Amino acid sequence: MKIIIACDKYKNSLSANMVCDVIANAIKDIDNTIEVVVNPMADGGEGTVETLVESCNGKYVTTKVLDPLGQEITARFGIIYDDIAVIEMSAASGLWLVPYEKRNPMKTTTYGTGQLIKKAIEMKCKKIIMGLGGSSTNDGGMGMAQALGVKFYDKFGNLLGLGDGSKLLNISKIDMSGLDPDVLKAEYECACDVENPLTGKNGAAYVYAAQKGADYNMIKELNRGLINFAKVVKNDLGKNIRDLKGAGASGGLGGGMVAFLNAKLRIGVNIIIDVTKLDEKIKNADLVISGEGAFDRQTFFGKSAFGVANLAKKYNIPVITINGSVLVSRDSVKRDESELFSGNFSILNKPMDLSEAIENASSLLKNATKEIINFYLKIKRT
């Protein structure tokens, strides 16, 4: 018998690697003849670098970069398979780096994210996987591009300073001549779990800028800035990013990655599936176990468990999920979606508050796994 374990993290509790290891050890306690294949998952957001580095025997790289407010910090990214860099933009440009009272997307920059890319290219990486999410920025990737050598000018021919949301309206010309040729030789994939366009009521500014510290007047100005940014990109670079699905991710960094680096925007879990070669591992399995901290309606919008279940469906392999909590009923989602899962289980065995659940997550997960696997094996072998 072969069981695949492809779980995401339990946020603020267990990493994806820890979740998978607890489940694997519980199964081995029951029957050590079962072949257990561990394949930790992520969806491109927080934890993606750790998950891929640990599961692919990669390494971490630390370097000095500028944070969202232009102050020097140390940030890290991962390298796997020797020449693939895995970067979370939030490591250098995340909202978590900006104190609450200083949050203002008119002033924050993605320059540090560009510095991480530059370091990866200097280390001869041929592919960059960029996790979009958790940003403090709304600069369209202007700062990121500047770190790589792109120059921006206003209508008077003046070179614009460090890119941030306030500079977007002033862009009149983009000069790509300073971009290192090695940067463009690399392949770029952005893990993106939103489909927001760059501008408009569903765009980067109107949907996400408020949580980054913008008031309504700022939001309107940021949106106008992104409209101008998209116009100049189309005129100077020949790329139409304004209505591109996912271009609005991370304050427009998704669009900027496409404009300046010819990046592909993809659902994050599909990138992880490809990188970890899960398709090859899963095709002859008897059972797949996935799961996450909270199995809810958002799971069905490109989260890890949904991606794993869709892959398993191709081979007609049953999938169960073991989660911190299950917050959606089978009857509340479309039938073809609910039928992707043979069962969705929570590790909670009694009423408890979140702090207790987090503190005891490992033992709760172990006990739940043993009960589920004992039942599965009894049914399977009768």
C-alpha positions in Angstrom: 0.0 0.0 0.0 1.2 3.5 -0.8 -0.1 6.7 0.8 0.9 10.2 -0.3 0.9 12.9 2.3 0.7 16.4 0.7 -0.4 18.8 3.4 0.0 22.6 3.8 0.9 24.3 7.1 -1.4 24.9 10.0 -0.8 28.6 10.3 0.8 29.9 13.5 1.1 26.3 14.6 2.8 23.6 12.5 4.8 24.1 9.3 3.8 22.0 6.2 6.8 19.8 6.8 5.9 19.2 10.4 2.2 18.4 9.5 3.4 15.8 7.0 5.9 14.3 9.3 3.4 13.9 12.2 0.9 12.1 9.8 3.7 9.9 8.4 4.9 8.8 11.8 1.3 8.1 12.9 0.8 5.9 9.9 4.1 4.1 10.5 3.1 3.4 14.1 0.0 1.6 12.8 1.7 -0.4 10.0 5.3 0.2 9.1 4.9 -1.9 5.9 2.9 0.9 4.3 4.9 3.0 1.8 4.5 6.6 2.9 5.6 9.4 0.6 5.8 12.9 2.1 5.4 15.9 -0.2 4.8 19.1 1.8 2.7 21.7 0.0 2.2 25.5 -0.2 0.1 27.8 -2.3 2.7 30.4 -3.1 2.1 32.5 0.0 3.7 32.5 3.5 5.8 29.4 4.1 6.5 28.6 0.4 10.2 29.1 0.7 10.5 27.0 3.8 8.3 24.2 2.4 10.3 23.9 -0.9 13.7 24.3 0.6 13.1 21.6 3.2 11.3 19.2 1.0 13.7 19.6 -2.0 16.9 19.6 0.2 17.7 23.1 -0.9 19.5 25.9 0.9 18.8 29.4 2.3 20.5 32.5 1.2 20.5 35.7 3.3 21.4 39.1 1.9 21.0 42.8 2.8 18.1 44.5 1.1 15.9 47.6 1.6 12.7 47.1 3.4 9.4 48.8 2.3 10.4 52.1 3.8 14.0 52.1 2.4 15.8 50.9 5.5 18.4 48.2 5.3 17.4 44.8 6.6 18.5 41.1 6.2 16.1 39.0 4.1 16.3 35.4 2.8 15.2 33.3 -0.1 15.7 29.7 -1.1 17.6 27.8 -3.8 16.5 24.4 -4.9 17.9 22.0 -7.5 21.0 24.2 -7.6 19.5 26.8 -10.0 15.9 27.6 -9.0 15.4 30.5 -6.6 12.3 30.6 -4.5 11.4 34.1 -3.2 8.5 35.4 -1.1 8.1 39.1 -1.9 6.9 39.6 1.6 10.4 38.7 2.9 11.6 42.2 1.7 8.4 44.1 0.9 5.9 42.6 3.3 3.3 44.4 5.4 4.7 42.6 8.5 7.9 44.7 8.1 6.1 48.1 8.5 4.9 49.3 11.9 1.2 49.9 12.0 1.5 53.7 12.4 3.8 53.9 9.4 1.7 51.9 6.9 1.2 54.0 3.8 1.3 52.4 0.3 2.1 55.9 -1.2 5.5 55.5 0.4 6.4 51.8 0.4 8.5 50.2 -2.3 9.3 46.7 -3.8 12.9 47.7 -4.3 14.1 45.0 -1.8 12.3 42.3 -3.7 14.2 43.4 -6.8 17.4 43.1 -4.8 16.5 39.5 -3.9 16.0 38.7 -7.6 19.4 40.4 -8.4 21.2 38.3 -5.8 19.6 35.1 -7.2 20.7 36.0 -10.7 24.2 36.7 -9.4 24.2 33.2 -8.0 23.5 31.8 -11.5 19.9 30.9 -10.9 18.1 30.2 -14.2 14.5 30.2 -12.8 12.8 32.4 -10.2 9.6 31.4 -8.4 8.1 34.5 -6.8 5.5 34.1 -4.2 3.1 37.1 -4.4 1.1 38.0 -1.2 1.4 39.8 2.1 2.7 43.0 0.5 2.8 46.5 2.0 3.2 48.1 -1.4 1.2 49.5 -4.3 4.0 50.5 -6.7 3.3 48.2 -9.6 6.8 46.7 -9.2 8.5 50.0 -10.0 10.9 49.6 -7.1 11.6 46.0 -8.0 12.5 47.1 -11.6 14.7 49.9 -10.4 16.8 47.5 -8.3 17.4 45.5 -11.5 18.5 48.6 -13.5 15.3 50.0 -15.0 15.0 53.8 -15.0 11.9 55.9 -14.9 11.6 59.5 -16.0 8.9 62.2 -15.6 7.6 64.4 -18.5 10.4 66.9 -18.0 13.1 64.2 -18.4 14.0 64.0 -14.7 15.0 60.7 -13.3 12.4 59.5 -10.7 13.6 58.5 -7.3 12.9 55.3 -5.3 9.7 53.8 -6.7 6.6 53.9 -4.5 2.9 54.5 -4.9 3.4 58.3 -5.1 5.7 58.1 -8.1 3.3 56.2 -10.5 1.5 59.3 -11.7 4.7 61.0 -12.6 6.1 58.2 -14.9 6.4 59.4 -18.5 9.2 57.2 -19.9 10.7 53.8 -19.0 14.3 53.0 -20.0 15.1 49.3 -19.9 18.7 49.8 -21.3 20.3 49.4 -17.8 18.7 46.0 -17.2 21.3 43.2 -16.9 20.9 40.8 -19.9 21.3 37.9 -17.5 18.1 39.0 -15.7 16.1 38.6 -18.8 17.6 35.2 -19.6 16.1 33.7 -16.5 12.6 32.2 -16.4 10.1 33.8 -14.0 6.9 32.3 -12.5 4.7 34.1 -10.0 2.6 32.2 -7.6 -0.6 34.1 -7.6 -3.9 33.1 -5.9 -5.9 36.2 -6.9 -7.2 37.3 -10.3 -7.5 41.0 -9.6 -6.6 43.2 -12.6 -4.1 46.1 -12.1 -6.7 48.9 -12.1 -10.3 49.7 -11.5 -12.8 48.8 -8.7 -11.4 45.2 -8.6 -7.8 46.3 -9.0 -4.8 46.5 -6.7 -5.6 49.9 -5.1 -9.4 49.6 -4.5 -9.3 46.1 -3.2 -6.1 45.9 -1.2 -4.6 49.4 -0.5 -6.9 50.1 2.5 -5.4 47.2 4.5 -1.9 48.7 3.8 -2.8 52.0 5.3 -4.4 54.0 2.5 -7.4 56.2 3.0 -10.0 56.7 0.3 -8.2 59.7 -1.3 -5.0 57.8 -1.4 -6.8 54.8 -3.0 -8.1 57.0 -5.8 -4.7 58.5 -6.4 -3.0 55.1 -6.4 -5.5 53.8 -8.9 -4.8 56.8 -11.2 -1.1 56.1 -10.8 -1.5 52.5 -11.8 -3.6 53.6 -14.9 -0.7 55.9 -15.9 1.8 53.2 -15.2 0.0 50.7 -17.4 -0.3 53.3 -20.2 3.5 54.0 -20.2 4.2 50.2 -20.0 2.0 49.7 -23.1 3.6 52.6 -25.0 7.2 51.9 -24.1 7.3 48.1 -23.6 4.4 47.0 -25.8 2.7 45.0 -23.1 -0.9 45.4 -22.0 -1.0 44.6 -18.3 -3.9 46.8 -17.2 -6.7 44.1 -17.4 -4.5 41.1 -17.0 -5.8 38.6 -14.4 -3.5 38.6 -11.4 -1.7 41.8 -12.4 -3.1 43.5 -9.3 -1.5 40.9 -6.9 0.9 42.4 -4.3 0.1 46.0 -5.2 0.6 45.5 -8.9 3.9 43.5 -8.6 2.2 40.8 -10.6 1.8 43.2 -13.5 5.3 44.6 -13.0 6.8 41.1 -13.2 5.1 40.5 -16.5 6.0 43.9 -17.9 9.7 43.9 -17.0 10.7 40.3 -16.6 8.2 38.4 -19.0 6.9 36.5 -16.0 4.1 34.0 -16.1 1.3 34.3 -13.5 0.2 30.9 -12.3 -1.9 29.5 -9.5 0.6 28.9 -6.7 -0.3 25.3 -5.9 0.2 24.3 -9.5 3.8 25.6 -9.4 4.4 23.7 -6.2 3.0 20.5 -7.8 5.3 20.9 -10.7 8.4 21.7 -8.7 8.0 18.8 -6.3 7.1 16.4 -9.1 4.0 15.4 -7.2 2.4 14.1 -10.4 5.0 11.3 -10.7 4.6 10.4 -7.0 0.9 10.3 -6.9 0.0 8.2 -10.0 0.2 4.8 -8.4 -0.9 5.7 -4.9 -3.8 4.1 -3.0 -4.7 7.1 -0.9 -3.8 10.8 -0.8 -3.9 12.8 2.5 -3.9 16.6 2.2 -5.1 19.3 4.5 -4.5 22.8 6.0 -5.1 24.9 9.1 -8.6 25.8 8.1 -10.5 23.9 5.4 -13.1 26.5 4.3 -14.6 28.1 1.2 -11.3 29.6 0.3 -9.9 26.1 -0.1 -11.8 25.8 -3.4 -10.2 28.9 -4.8 -6.7 27.5 -5.5 -5.5 26.5 -2.1 -3.2 23.5 -1.7 -5.7 20.8 -0.9 -7.9 21.7 -3.9 -4.9 21.6 -6.2 -3.8 18.2 -4.8 -7.4 16.8 -5.1 -7.7 17.9 -8.7 -4.4 16.1 -9.5 -5.5 13.0 -7.7 -8.8 13.0 -9.7 -6.8 12.5 -12.9 -5.7 9.1 -11.5 -9.0 8.3 -9.7 -7.2 8.2 -6.3 -9.3 9.0 -3.2 -8.3 12.1 -1.2 -9.0 12.9 2.4 -8.0 16.0 4.3 -6.9 16.3 7.9 -7.2 19.9 9.0 -7.0 22.1 12.0 -10.7 22.9 11.5 -13.4 22.2 8.9 -15.5 25.3 8.3 -17.4 24.4 5.2 -20.0 21.7 4.8 -20.2 19.4 1.8 -23.7 20.7 0.9 -22.4 24.3 0.7 -20.1 23.8 -2.2 -20.7 22.6 -5.8 -21.2 18.9 -6.1 -18.3 18.4 -8.5 -16.0 20.2 -6.0 -17.2 18.4 -2.9 -16.8 15.0 -4.7 -13.0 15.7 -5.1 -12.7 14.7 -1.4 -13.7 11.4 0.1 -13.7 13.0 3.6 -12.6 16.2 5.4 -11.7 15.8 9.0 -10.7 18.1 11.8 -8.1 17.3 14.5 -10.3 18.9 17.2 -11.8 16.3 19.6 -13.6 18.6 22.0 -14.6 22.3 22.3 -11.4 24.3 22.8 -10.1 27.8 22.2 -7.6 28.6 19.4 -4.6 28.9 21.8 -5.2 25.4 23.2 -5.6 23.9 19.7 -2.3 25.5 18.6 -0.5 24.4 21.7 -1.6 20.8 21.3 -1.8 20.6 17.5 0.9 17.9 17.1 -0.7 15.4 19.5 -4.2 16.2 18.2 -3.1 15.6 14.6 -1.4 12.3 15.6 -4.4 11.0 17.4 -6.8 12.0 14.6 -4.6 10.4 12.0 -4.5 7.1 13.8 -8.2 7.0 14.1 -8.8 7.8 10.4 -6.1 5.4 9.2 -7.3 2.5 11.4 -10.8 2.9 10.0 -9.4 3.2 6.4 -7.3 0.1 6.7 -10.1 -2.0 8.2 -12.4 -1.0 5.4 -9.7 -1.5 2.8 -8.8 -5.0 4.0 -12.3 -6.4 4.4 
